[in-house]
Amino acid sequence: MSVIGKPFAFIVVAGAIAIAALTMTRRDEPAKIDPAGILTTAEAMEAATAADWRDVDPENTVYMELGSGRVVMELASGFAPNHVENLRTLIRQKHFDNSSVVRSQENYVAQWSNTDEAADLGKAKPNLDPEWEMDWESDLPFLELEDGDVYASIAGISSGFPVAGNKAKSRIWLTHCYGMLGVGRGDTLDSGNSAELYVVTGHAPRHLDKNVTLIGRVIEGMSHLTTLPRGTGPLGFYETEDQYVPISTIRLATDVPETDRSKLQIMRTDTKAYANFVQARRYRKESWFDAPTGRIELCNVPIPVRVKQQQ
């Protein structure tokens, strides 16, 4: 048996190597498509009509005013309703007025909070159960990416946010892509309450998915966060108070005079126009590209934002 077993084992191993090599070769090859059916990014944007864009709901829009300018965030109230409501309560109590950015970690996150340890949460709840994932409702708008995902069995875009999920278990969750807004917490699962927030400013830390509650994303003004001085303390925290970056105010758009609101629209992600836009980004038909790729990763799928057009 030992004489027969060795050649047999060699054949099995050699066969496995050959299959793996073939698989890798196939993965390296761009998908075969009909180029006539693919638009460029510019063409996809131009083809979108007024109906393919939506106004941002003022009740789900947050303005953070820094010395360098305004950061606009859209809240994902459908995914984390309790944390969003707690944040609204804190904002309306002016909890964040004269607060500070206390952390800016290279290629990771910018984080802010009220640095007054005696600050009262008022009517806001001090502890909330995590809202890391939710039931996958049958009518949930969802554009699935055919490209797959390393961290989940399925990934795509829902209601203007990057999501991943497990349809077999009927679960879906927001993902830590660039620009996403999350709630800081301690070691206990219910220690987050939206009084400490962060934005992903670097390469997507997807290992945080389903470990921290995400409540929205930045839709304008990311440059005000990505250009912050980097903290020199552990995890990018600023070491002294004089390094803190002051925040003037944080307000809900609905509480700001209409004349002072940012007039923004987001491309609807449940439309054929957006599906065409994603295809354009996947295949890169522009003349500059020599390799069309034929794939796209969840956190590299843009969700276009524009200044609202005059009617």
Backbone as numpy.savetxt, mean C-alpha at the origin, in Angstrom:
# Nx Ny Nz CAx CAy CAz Cx Cy Cz
20.76 -54.60 -4.68 19.93 -53.39 -4.68 20.79 -52.13 -4.68
21.92 -52.19 -4.01 22.74 -51.00 -3.93 23.29 -50.62 -5.29
23.61 -51.64 -6.14 24.14 -51.35 -7.47 23.07 -50.72 -8.35
21.82 -51.24 -8.23 20.73 -50.70 -9.03 20.28 -49.35 -8.49
20.29 -49.23 -7.16 19.76 -48.02 -6.53 20.53 -46.77 -6.90
21.86 -46.88 -7.02 22.65 -45.67 -7.30 22.33 -45.08 -8.66
22.33 -45.89 -9.74 21.96 -45.32 -11.04 20.53 -44.77 -11.03
19.63 -45.49 -10.33 18.24 -45.04 -10.30 18.13 -43.69 -9.59
18.82 -43.55 -8.46 18.82 -42.28 -7.74 19.39 -41.16 -8.60
20.44 -41.49 -9.37 21.06 -40.49 -10.24 20.09 -40.01 -11.30
19.32 -40.98 -11.86 18.35 -40.64 -12.89 17.27 -39.72 -12.32
16.79 -40.05 -11.10 15.75 -39.23 -10.47 16.26 -37.81 -10.23
17.47 -37.72 -9.68 18.04 -36.40 -9.40 18.27 -35.63 -10.69
18.85 -36.31 -11.70 19.11 -35.65 -12.97 17.81 -35.17 -13.61
16.77 -36.01 -13.50 15.48 -35.61 -14.05 14.91 -34.40 -13.35
15.05 -34.37 -12.01 14.55 -33.23 -11.25 15.28 -31.95 -11.63
16.62 -32.06 -11.83 17.41 -30.90 -12.23 16.98 -30.40 -13.60
16.72 -31.34 -14.51 16.31 -30.96 -15.86 14.97 -30.24 -15.84
14.02 -30.77 -15.01 12.70 -30.14 -14.91 12.83 -28.75 -14.32
13.66 -28.62 -13.26 13.87 -27.31 -12.64 14.46 -26.33 -13.63
15.43 -26.80 -14.43 16.07 -25.93 -15.42 15.06 -25.48 -16.46
14.19 -26.42 -16.89 13.18 -26.08 -17.87 12.21 -25.06 -17.30
11.83 -25.26 -16.02 10.91 -24.33 -15.36 11.51 -22.94 -15.29
12.80 -22.87 -14.90 13.44 -21.57 -14.80 13.53 -20.89 -16.16
13.78 -21.69 -17.19 13.86 -21.12 -18.54 12.52 -20.52 -18.93
11.46 -21.25 -18.62 10.14 -20.76 -18.98 9.79 -19.49 -18.22
10.19 -19.42 -16.96 9.91 -18.23 -16.18 10.66 -17.03 -16.70
11.83 -17.27 -17.28 12.62 -16.16 -17.81 12.08 -15.64 -19.13
11.26 -16.43 -19.79 10.73 -16.01 -21.08 9.51 -15.11 -20.88
9.45 -13.98 -21.57 8.26 -13.14 -21.46 7.03 -13.85 -22.00
5.88 -13.55 -21.41 4.65 -14.18 -21.87 4.37 -13.83 -23.33
3.81 -14.78 -24.07 3.48 -14.54 -25.47 2.15 -13.82 -25.55
2.17 -12.66 -26.14 0.97 -11.83 -26.24 0.83 -11.29 -27.65
-0.36 -10.81 -27.93 -0.60 -10.08 -29.17 -0.33 -8.61 -28.90
0.78 -8.07 -29.36 1.12 -6.68 -29.02 0.09 -5.68 -29.49
-0.70 -6.04 -30.50 -1.70 -5.11 -31.02 -2.77 -4.81 -29.98
-2.96 -5.74 -29.04 -4.01 -5.55 -28.03 -3.55 -4.85 -26.77
-2.28 -4.46 -26.71 -1.72 -3.82 -25.52 -1.49 -2.34 -25.78
-1.93 -1.51 -24.85 -1.70 -0.08 -24.95 -0.41 0.30 -24.24
0.13 1.45 -24.57 1.20 2.01 -23.75 0.56 2.63 -22.51
1.37 2.96 -21.52 0.83 3.59 -20.31 0.13 4.89 -20.67
0.74 5.70 -21.53 0.14 6.98 -21.92 -1.18 6.76 -22.64
-1.24 5.77 -23.52 -2.48 5.49 -24.24 -3.58 5.02 -23.29
-3.21 4.20 -22.32 -4.20 3.72 -21.36 -4.77 4.86 -20.53
-3.90 5.80 -20.15 -4.36 6.95 -19.38 -5.26 7.85 -20.24
-4.88 8.06 -21.49 -5.66 8.91 -22.38 -7.02 8.30 -22.70
-7.09 6.97 -22.73 -8.34 6.29 -23.08 -9.34 6.31 -21.93
-8.88 6.56 -20.70 -9.79 6.60 -19.55 -10.73 7.79 -19.67
-12.00 7.57 -19.38 -13.00 8.62 -19.45 -13.26 9.18 -18.05
-14.07 10.22 -17.98 -14.40 10.82 -16.68 -15.04 9.80 -15.74
-15.79 8.84 -16.30 -16.45 7.83 -15.47 -15.46 6.85 -14.85
-14.23 6.83 -15.36 -13.21 5.92 -14.84 -12.45 6.51 -13.65
-12.82 7.71 -13.25 -12.18 8.37 -12.11 -13.22 8.63 -11.03
-12.79 8.63 -9.78 -13.70 8.90 -8.66 -13.11 10.00 -7.77
-14.00 10.80 -7.22 -13.58 11.79 -6.23 -13.21 11.07 -4.94
-12.29 11.66 -4.20 -11.91 11.09 -2.91 -12.91 11.57 -1.86
-13.46 10.64 -1.11 -14.45 10.97 -0.08 -13.79 11.81 1.01
-14.26 13.04 1.27 -13.64 13.89 2.29 -13.60 13.26 3.67
-14.59 12.41 3.99 -14.62 11.77 5.31 -13.55 10.69 5.42
-13.02 10.24 4.28 -11.96 9.24 4.27 -10.63 9.83 3.80
-10.51 11.15 3.88 -9.29 11.82 3.44 -8.66 12.57 4.60
-7.36 12.37 4.79 -6.62 13.01 5.88 -5.53 13.91 5.30
-5.44 15.12 5.83 -4.37 16.05 5.47 -3.40 16.18 6.64
-2.15 15.87 6.41 -1.11 16.11 7.40 -0.25 17.26 6.90
-0.18 18.32 7.68 0.54 19.52 7.26 1.93 19.54 7.91
2.95 19.40 7.07 4.34 19.52 7.51 4.89 20.86 7.05
6.06 21.23 7.58 6.67 22.48 7.14 6.96 22.48 5.66
7.21 21.30 5.08 7.55 21.19 3.66 6.32 21.10 2.76
5.15 20.85 3.35 3.95 20.75 2.52 2.95 19.75 3.08
1.92 19.50 2.28 0.79 18.64 2.70 0.97 17.21 2.23
0.67 16.27 3.13 0.60 14.85 2.80 -0.87 14.45 2.84
-1.38 13.91 1.73 -2.79 13.52 1.64 -2.90 12.00 1.69
-3.76 11.51 2.59 -3.94 10.07 2.75 -5.40 9.69 2.59
-5.65 8.59 1.90 -7.01 8.05 1.80 -7.14 6.89 2.78
-8.20 6.92 3.59 -8.42 5.89 4.60 -9.19 4.71 4.00
-8.81 3.50 4.43 -9.45 2.27 3.96 -10.48 1.83 4.99
-11.56 2.60 5.09 -12.56 2.32 6.12 -13.25 0.97 5.93
-13.28 0.47 4.71 -13.90 -0.82 4.46 -13.09 -2.00 4.98
-11.79 -1.78 5.19 -10.91 -2.85 5.64 -10.61 -2.79 7.14
-10.57 -1.60 7.70 -10.25 -1.45 9.13 -11.16 -0.40 9.75
-12.47 -0.67 9.80 -13.43 0.35 10.24 -13.21 0.86 11.66
-12.82 -0.01 12.58 -12.67 0.42 13.98 -11.46 1.33 14.16
-10.34 0.99 13.52 -9.15 1.83 13.61 -9.36 3.16 12.90
-10.07 3.13 11.78 -10.34 4.37 11.05 -11.24 5.28 11.89
-12.26 4.71 12.51 -13.15 5.52 13.33 -12.42 6.10 14.54
-11.54 5.31 15.13 -10.75 5.82 16.26 -9.84 6.96 15.82
-9.27 6.82 14.61 -8.42 7.88 14.08 -9.23 9.15 13.85
-10.42 9.01 13.30 -11.27 10.19 13.09 -11.54 10.90 14.43
-11.80 10.11 15.46 -12.05 10.69 16.78 -10.83 11.45 17.28
-9.66 10.85 17.15 -8.42 11.50 17.58 -8.17 12.79 16.80
-8.38 12.73 15.49 -8.15 13.91 14.66 -9.09 15.04 15.05
-10.36 14.71 15.24 -11.33 15.76 15.57 -11.11 16.32 16.97
-10.43 15.56 17.81 -10.04 16.08 19.13 -8.73 16.86 19.06
-8.17 16.99 17.84 -6.90 17.69 17.61 -5.74 17.05 18.38
-5.82 15.73 18.48 -4.79 14.99 19.21 -3.41 15.14 18.58
-3.38 15.29 17.28 -2.09 15.33 16.57 -1.55 16.74 16.35
-2.29 17.75 16.77 -1.78 19.11 16.59 -0.48 19.28 17.37
0.51 19.81 16.70 1.83 20.02 17.30 2.49 18.70 17.72
2.13 17.61 17.03 2.83 16.34 17.23 4.05 16.32 16.32
4.73 15.18 16.22 6.00 15.15 15.48 6.22 13.82 14.78
6.96 13.89 13.68 7.53 12.67 13.10 8.73 12.30 13.98
8.71 11.10 14.53 9.74 10.70 15.50 10.69 9.64 14.93
10.40 9.19 13.73 11.20 8.10 13.17 11.24 8.20 11.65
12.41 8.05 11.09 12.55 7.96 9.64 13.67 6.96 9.36
13.26 5.74 9.08 14.23 4.66 8.89 14.48 4.43 7.41
15.74 4.43 7.03 16.12 4.26 5.63 15.48 3.02 5.02
14.83 3.22 3.87 14.22 2.14 3.10 13.17 1.36 3.90
12.46 2.05 4.79 11.49 1.32 5.61 10.24 2.16 5.88
10.24 2.96 6.97 9.03 3.70 7.33 9.37 5.08 7.91
8.37 5.96 7.85 8.36 7.20 8.63 7.20 7.08 9.61
7.44 7.48 10.86 6.46 7.24 11.92 6.24 8.51 12.74
4.99 8.74 13.16 4.70 9.94 13.94 3.71 9.63 15.07
3.70 10.54 16.07 2.81 10.40 17.21 2.84 11.69 18.01
1.93 11.79 18.96 1.97 12.88 19.94 3.02 12.51 20.98
4.06 13.28 21.08 5.18 12.92 21.97 4.91 13.29 23.43
3.77 13.91 23.69 3.41 14.23 25.07 2.85 12.96 25.72
3.61 12.38 26.63 3.20 11.12 27.25 1.92 11.27 28.06
1.61 12.49 28.46 0.39 12.72 29.23 -0.81 13.05 28.35
-0.63 13.00 27.04 -1.72 13.35 26.12 -2.91 12.43 26.33
-4.07 13.03 26.46 -5.30 12.29 26.72 -5.91 11.83 25.40
-6.34 10.57 25.36 -6.99 10.06 24.15 -8.44 10.50 24.06
-8.93 11.13 25.10 -10.30 11.63 25.07 -11.31 10.52 24.86
-12.16 10.69 23.84 -13.21 9.71 23.57 -12.71 8.53 22.73
-11.45 8.58 22.29 -10.90 7.47 21.50 -10.61 6.27 22.40
-10.70 5.09 21.83 -10.45 3.87 22.60 -8.94 3.63 22.72
-8.47 3.25 23.92 -7.04 3.05 24.12 -6.51 1.75 23.52
-7.39 0.79 23.34 -6.97 -0.51 22.80 -8.01 -1.01 21.80
-7.52 -1.55 20.69 -8.41 -2.09 19.66 -7.92 -3.47 19.24
-8.86 -4.37 19.01 -8.49 -5.66 18.45 -7.93 -5.45 17.05
-6.95 -6.25 16.65 -6.35 -6.06 15.33 -7.36 -6.25 14.20
-7.18 -5.49 13.14 -7.98 -5.64 11.92 -7.02 -5.93 10.77
-6.32 -7.05 10.90 -5.30 -7.40 9.92 -5.89 -7.99 8.65
-7.00 -8.70 8.79 -7.64 -9.32 7.63 -9.14 -9.33 7.85
-9.87 -9.62 6.81 -11.33 -9.59 6.89 -11.92 -10.69 6.03
-13.21 -10.95 6.24 -13.90 -11.93 5.41 -13.95 -11.44 3.97
-13.78 -12.37 3.04 -13.86 -12.04 1.63 -15.32 -12.07 1.20
-15.91 -10.90 1.10 -17.32 -10.82 0.70 -17.43 -11.11 -0.80
-18.55 -11.71 -1.17 -18.74 -12.12 -2.56 -18.79 -10.95 -3.52
-19.24 -9.79 -3.04 -19.37 -8.63 -3.93 -18.18 -7.68 -3.82
-17.11 -8.10 -3.18 -15.94 -7.25 -3.04 -15.30 -7.00 -4.40
-15.14 -5.74 -4.82 -14.47 -5.47 -6.10 -13.02 -5.89 -6.02
-12.58 -6.66 -6.99 -11.23 -7.23 -6.92 -10.68 -7.47 -8.31
-9.55 -6.83 -8.62 -8.84 -7.09 -9.87 -7.67 -8.01 -9.56
-7.80 -9.26 -9.93 -6.74 -10.24 -9.61 -5.56 -10.08 -10.56
-4.36 -10.16 -10.01 -3.15 -10.18 -10.82 -2.84 -11.61 -11.20
-2.68 -11.85 -12.48 -2.40 -13.21 -12.95 -0.97 -13.64 -12.65
-0.16 -12.73 -12.13 1.26 -12.97 -11.96 1.61 -13.74 -10.68
0.65 -13.90 -9.78 0.92 -14.59 -8.52 1.56 -13.70 -7.49
1.83 -14.27 -6.32 2.38 -13.49 -5.21 3.18 -14.42 -4.31
4.30 -13.96 -3.79 5.14 -14.77 -2.92 4.50 -14.97 -1.55
3.75 -13.97 -1.07 3.26 -13.97 0.30 1.84 -14.50 0.46
1.14 -14.71 -0.64 -0.25 -15.14 -0.54 -0.63 -15.94 -1.78
-1.75 -16.65 -1.68 -2.18 -17.47 -2.80 -2.78 -16.63 -3.92
-3.18 -15.41 -3.60 -3.79 -14.55 -4.61 -3.52 -13.10 -4.21
-3.37 -12.23 -5.20 -3.11 -10.82 -4.94 -3.75 -9.97 -6.01
-4.03 -8.72 -5.68 -4.63 -7.83 -6.65 -4.95 -6.47 -6.05
-5.88 -5.77 -6.67 -6.26 -4.43 -6.24 -7.75 -4.42 -5.93
-8.10 -3.82 -4.79 -9.50 -3.73 -4.40 -9.80 -2.33 -3.87
-10.77 -1.67 -4.48 -11.22 -0.35 -4.02 -10.09 0.65 -3.89
-9.08 0.53 -4.75 -7.98 1.48 -4.74 -6.84 1.14 -3.80
-6.80 -0.10 -3.30 -5.75 -0.51 -2.38 -5.16 -1.85 -2.79
-3.85 -2.06 -2.55 -3.24 -3.35 -2.85 -3.63 -4.37 -1.78
-4.07 -5.54 -2.22 -4.54 -6.56 -1.28 -3.98 -7.92 -1.67
-3.97 -8.82 -0.69 -3.66 -10.23 -0.92 -4.72 -11.03 -0.18
-4.79 -12.32 -0.49 -5.81 -13.09 0.18 -5.72 -14.58 -0.05
-6.68 -15.26 0.52 -6.82 -16.70 0.39 -8.30 -16.98 0.15
-8.65 -17.19 -1.12 -10.05 -17.38 -1.46 -10.61 -18.67 -0.86
-9.76 -19.70 -0.75 -10.22 -20.96 -0.18 -10.69 -20.79 1.26
-10.04 -19.87 1.97 -10.41 -19.60 3.36 -11.27 -18.34 3.49
-11.61 -17.74 2.35 -12.44 -16.53 2.31 -11.88 -15.42 3.18
-10.55 -15.16 3.04 -9.90 -14.10 3.80 -9.12 -13.18 2.85
-9.10 -11.90 3.18 -8.39 -10.92 2.37 -7.78 -9.87 3.29
-6.67 -9.26 2.87 -6.01 -8.27 3.72 -5.26 -7.25 2.88
-5.09 -6.05 3.46 -4.26 -5.02 2.85 -2.79 -5.41 2.97
-1.97 -4.90 2.04 -0.56 -5.29 2.00 0.36 -4.08 2.18
1.54 -4.35 2.71 2.51 -3.30 3.02 3.30 -2.88 1.77
2.62 -2.23 0.86 3.28 -1.67 -0.31 3.72 -0.23 0.01
4.54 0.31 -0.86 5.03 1.68 -0.72 3.86 2.64 -0.57
3.95 3.53 0.43 2.93 4.53 0.63 1.78 4.12 1.52
1.75 2.85 1.97 0.64 2.41 2.81 0.77 2.98 4.22
-0.39 3.25 4.82 -0.50 3.85 6.15 -0.88 2.79 7.16
-0.07 2.66 8.22 -0.31 1.64 9.22 -0.37 2.19 10.63
-0.87 1.35 11.54 -1.04 1.71 12.95 0.05 1.04 13.78
0.87 1.84 14.46 1.90 1.28 15.32 1.29 0.55 16.51
1.97 -0.48 16.98 1.50 -1.21 18.16 2.70 -1.73 18.95
2.43 -2.16 20.19 3.45 -2.79 21.02 3.44 -4.29 20.83
3.86 -5.02 21.86 3.93 -6.48 21.74 2.57 -7.15 21.80
1.62 -6.56 22.52 0.30 -7.17 22.61 -0.52 -6.83 21.38
-1.35 -7.75 20.96 -2.07 -7.61 19.69 -3.08 -6.47 19.71
-3.58 -6.12 20.89 -4.61 -5.08 20.97 -4.05 -3.73 21.39
-2.75 -3.54 21.23 -2.12 -2.30 21.72 -2.13 -1.17 20.71
-2.65 -1.40 19.51 -2.76 -0.33 18.52 -4.07 0.42 18.68
-4.02 1.76 18.49 -5.26 2.53 18.62 -5.32 3.72 17.67
-4.42 3.76 16.69 -4.33 4.82 15.68 -3.71 6.12 16.20
-3.21 6.12 17.45 -2.55 7.31 17.97 -1.09 7.36 17.54
-0.59 6.26 17.02 0.77 6.20 16.49 0.69 5.60 15.10
1.17 6.33 14.11 0.98 5.94 12.72 2.31 5.91 11.98
2.35 5.17 10.89 3.56 5.12 10.06 3.15 4.96 8.60
4.07 5.35 7.72 3.89 5.17 6.28 5.10 4.43 5.75
4.87 3.45 4.88 5.96 2.71 4.25 6.65 3.63 3.24
7.95 3.87 3.44 8.69 4.79 2.58 9.80 4.09 1.80
9.87 2.76 1.89 10.91 2.03 1.20 10.36 0.79 0.53
11.26 -0.15 0.28 10.85 -1.40 -0.35 9.81 -2.11 0.50
8.79 -2.64 -0.15 7.62 -3.18 0.55 7.98 -4.22 1.62
7.73 -3.93 2.91 8.01 -4.90 3.98 6.83 -5.85 4.16
6.63 -6.72 3.20 5.46 -7.59 3.19 5.41 -8.57 4.37
6.53 -8.75 5.05 6.52 -9.62 6.23 5.67 -9.02 7.35
5.32 -7.75 7.23 4.45 -7.12 8.23 2.97 -7.37 7.97
2.64 -7.88 6.78 1.24 -8.17 6.47 0.66 -9.10 7.54
-0.57 -8.79 7.95 -1.28 -9.58 8.96 -0.58 -9.60 10.32
0.31 -8.64 10.53 0.94 -8.44 11.83 0.69 -7.03 12.36
0.32 -6.13 11.47 0.01 -4.75 11.83 -1.24 -4.33 11.05
-2.06 -3.52 11.65 -3.27 -3.05 10.98 -2.93 -1.91 10.03
-3.30 -2.09 8.77 -3.17 -1.04 7.76 -4.50 -0.32 7.61
-4.46 1.01 7.45 -5.72 1.75 7.42 -5.82 2.71 6.23
-4.87 2.69 5.29 -4.98 3.58 4.15 -3.68 3.69 3.39
-3.58 4.72 2.56 -2.35 4.95 1.80 -2.22 6.43 1.45
-1.00 6.85 1.24 -0.73 8.22 0.81 -1.07 8.33 -0.68
-1.83 9.35 -1.04 -2.18 9.54 -2.45 -1.52 10.79 -3.04
-0.98 11.64 -2.18 -0.23 12.79 -2.66 0.71 13.27 -1.54
1.90 13.70 -1.94 2.83 14.27 -0.97 3.82 13.29 -0.37
4.04 12.14 -1.01 5.00 11.17 -0.47 6.39 11.76 -0.34
6.74 12.69 -1.22 8.09 13.25 -1.18 8.38 13.96 0.14
7.33 14.43 0.82 7.54 15.10 2.10 7.96 14.10 3.19
7.68 12.84 2.97 8.05 11.80 3.93 9.35 11.11 3.53
9.53 10.89 2.25 10.73 10.14 1.82 12.00 10.97 1.91
11.87 12.28 1.97 13.06 13.14 2.04 13.36 13.61 3.46
12.66 13.06 4.45 12.94 13.42 5.84 14.35 13.01 6.23
15.00 13.77 7.13 16.31 13.33 7.63 16.18 11.96 8.27
17.16 11.09 8.02 17.10 9.75 8.59 17.47 9.79 10.08
16.71 9.03 10.87 17.02 8.95 12.28 18.29 8.16 12.52
19.07 8.58 13.50 20.35 7.92 13.77 20.27 6.92 14.92
19.11 6.85 15.58 18.94 5.89 16.66 18.53 4.53 16.13
18.38 3.54 17.01 17.93 2.21 16.59 16.60 2.29 15.84
16.49 1.55 14.75 15.29 1.48 13.92 14.92 2.83 13.30
15.89 3.74 13.25 15.65 5.02 12.60 14.92 6.04 13.44
14.81 5.81 14.76 14.18 6.81 15.62 15.13 7.99 15.81
14.56 9.19 15.91 15.37 10.36 16.22 15.80 10.27 17.69
17.03 10.65 17.95 17.59 10.45 19.28 17.30 11.60 20.23
17.07 12.79 19.72 16.78 13.95 20.57 15.57 14.69 20.03
14.89 15.43 20.91 13.68 16.13 20.52 13.94 17.19 19.45
15.12 17.77 19.45 15.41 18.79 18.45 15.51 18.21 17.04
15.58 16.87 16.93 15.59 16.22 15.63 14.17 15.93 15.12
13.18 15.98 16.01 11.81 15.69 15.60 11.38 16.64 14.48
10.56 16.13 13.59 10.01 16.94 12.50 8.60 17.37 12.88
8.36 18.65 13.09 7.06 19.11 13.59 5.93 18.87 12.59
4.77 18.52 13.12 3.53 18.42 12.34 2.63 19.55 12.82
2.23 20.42 11.91 1.38 21.54 12.31 0.00 21.05 12.72
-0.66 20.38 11.80 -2.01 19.86 12.07 -2.22 18.58 11.26
-3.19 17.81 11.72 -3.73 16.70 10.94 -5.25 16.87 10.97
-5.86 16.93 9.79 -7.29 17.17 9.69 -7.94 16.21 8.70
-9.22 15.93 8.94 -10.04 15.27 7.93 -10.46 16.32 6.91
-10.48 15.93 5.65 -10.82 16.90 4.60 -12.21 17.48 4.80
-13.12 16.68 5.34 -14.48 17.17 5.55 -14.54 18.31 6.55
-13.49 18.44 7.40 -13.44 19.52 8.39 -12.59 20.70 7.91
-12.18 20.66 6.67 -11.39 21.74 6.08 -12.28 22.49 5.08
-12.25 23.81 5.06 -13.06 24.55 4.08 -12.83 24.02 2.67
-13.88 23.93 1.89 -13.77 23.33 0.56 -12.74 24.03 -0.31
-12.59 25.33 -0.11 -11.61 26.07 -0.91 -10.17 25.68 -0.59
-9.96 25.07 0.57 -8.61 24.68 0.99 -8.32 23.19 0.78
-9.28 22.47 0.23 -9.09 21.03 0.02 -8.27 20.75 -1.23
-7.56 19.65 -1.21 -6.83 19.19 -2.40 -7.84 18.55 -3.34
-7.89 19.03 -4.57 -8.88 18.56 -5.54 -8.31 17.35 -6.29
-8.48 16.18 -5.70 -7.87 14.98 -6.26 -8.91 13.95 -6.67
-8.55 13.17 -7.68 -9.34 12.02 -8.09 -8.43 10.80 -8.22
-9.01 9.63 -7.98 -8.28 8.36 -8.09 -8.92 7.53 -9.19
-8.11 6.90 -10.01 -8.67 6.04 -11.05 -9.40 4.87 -10.39
-10.63 4.64 -10.80 -11.39 3.50 -10.28 -10.70 2.20 -10.69
-10.53 1.32 -9.73 -9.79 0.08 -10.01 -10.71 -1.08 -10.36
-12.00 -0.80 -10.53 -12.95 -1.84 -10.92 -13.44 -1.64 -12.35
-12.60 -1.01 -13.18 -13.01 -0.67 -14.54 -12.09 -1.34 -15.58
-12.61 -1.42 -16.80 -11.81 -1.92 -17.92 -10.62 -0.99 -18.17
-10.83 0.30 -17.96 -9.75 1.26 -18.18 -8.57 0.97 -17.26
-8.85 0.64 -16.01 -7.75 0.34 -15.08 -7.11 -1.00 -15.42
-7.90 -1.98 -15.83 -7.33 -3.26 -16.24 -6.38 -3.06 -17.43
-6.76 -2.20 -18.35 -5.89 -1.89 -19.49 -4.61 -1.18 -19.03
-4.75 -0.33 -18.03 -3.60 0.38 -17.48 -2.61 -0.61 -16.85
-3.13 -1.58 -16.10 -2.27 -2.60 -15.48 -1.57 -3.43 -16.55
-2.30 -3.78 -17.62 -1.68 -4.52 -18.72 -0.54 -3.72 -19.34
-0.76 -2.42 -19.48 0.27 -1.56 -20.05 1.52 -1.56 -19.19
1.34 -1.55 -17.88 2.47 -1.57 -16.96 3.13 -2.95 -16.91
2.35 -3.98 -17.19 2.89 -5.34 -17.16 3.77 -5.60 -18.39
3.33 -5.15 -19.56 4.02 -5.53 -20.80 4.94 -4.45 -21.36
4.80 -3.21 -20.91 5.73 -2.14 -21.27 6.01 -2.09 -22.77
5.03 -1.66 -23.50 5.12 -1.62 -24.96 5.91 -0.42 -25.47
6.25 0.52 -24.59 6.98 1.72 -25.01 8.29 1.35 -25.72
8.69 2.15 -26.69 9.84 1.81 -27.54 11.14 1.70 -26.76
11.24 2.35 -25.60 12.48 2.30 -24.82 12.79 0.90 -24.33
11.73 0.10 -24.06 11.92 -1.22 -23.45 12.34 -2.25 -24.48
13.45 -2.92 -24.22 13.90 -4.01 -25.08 13.27 -5.33 -24.65
13.11 -5.53 -23.33 12.47 -6.73 -22.79 11.10 -6.31 -22.24
10.01 -6.85 -22.76 8.67 -6.41 -22.36 8.23 -6.92 -20.99
9.02 -7.74 -20.33 8.75 -8.28 -19.00 7.60 -9.29 -19.01
6.38 -8.83 -19.22 5.25 -9.74 -19.24 4.76 -10.12 -17.86
5.22 -9.43 -16.84 4.81 -9.70 -15.47 4.80 -8.40 -14.67
4.10 -8.44 -13.55 4.13 -7.29 -12.66 3.90 -7.79 -11.24
4.54 -7.14 -10.29 4.43 -7.52 -8.88 3.46 -6.59 -8.19
2.71 -7.10 -7.22 1.64 -6.35 -6.59 2.05 -4.94 -6.19
3.18 -4.81 -5.51 3.57 -3.50 -5.00 4.20 -2.62 -6.08
4.23 -3.11 -7.32 4.70 -2.29 -8.43 3.55 -1.91 -9.36
2.32 -2.12 -8.89 1.14 -1.76 -9.67 0.67 -0.38 -9.20
0.83 0.65 -10.01 0.41 2.00 -9.58 -1.11 2.13 -9.56
-1.59 3.04 -8.74 -3.01 3.42 -8.72 -3.04 4.93 -9.01
-3.32 5.31 -10.25 -3.18 6.71 -10.65 -4.03 7.68 -9.86
-3.44 8.82 -9.56 -4.13 9.94 -8.89 -3.92 11.17 -9.76
-4.94 11.99 -9.88 -4.81 13.21 -10.68 -5.54 14.37 -10.01
-5.19 15.57 -10.42 -5.96 16.75 -10.01 -7.27 16.71 -10.77
-8.37 16.97 -10.07 -9.69 16.90 -10.68 -9.80 17.88 -11.84
-10.30 17.34 -12.96 -10.42 18.15 -14.17 -11.61 19.11 -14.05
-11.44 20.30 -14.61 -12.53 21.26 -14.64 -13.61 20.78 -15.60
-14.86 20.84 -15.16 -15.98 20.40 -16.00 -16.33 21.48 -17.03
